[in-house]
Amino acid sequence: MRSASERSLRFLVEKWLSPAPCEPVHVTEFSRTRTRGRRYVRVETSSAGEGGRGLFFFRHDDGCWCVFPPTGDTPDLIAHPRAA
């Protein structure tokens, strides 16, 4: 079982996007999936040398955030114009 800190959105943003302390991190989109109304956010960060990076994070039924959508919500990700 993961600890509460490993289930947080902040932990996953730092793990996957690795922002430096001086790099701004922005939530550029947040909403709910069309099929089951589950929450998702798009987080972006940018640095002078590397350009911008962004990921979608999905809230699962157990309360943890993941970089993959819950089962049954995958078609929403495919249909989303920014997912490509």
Summary of the structure (lengths in Angstrom):
residues: 84
radius of gyration: 13.3
end to end distance: 31.9
largest distance: 39.0
contacts: 192
relative contact order: 0.20
helix: 23%
strand: 33%
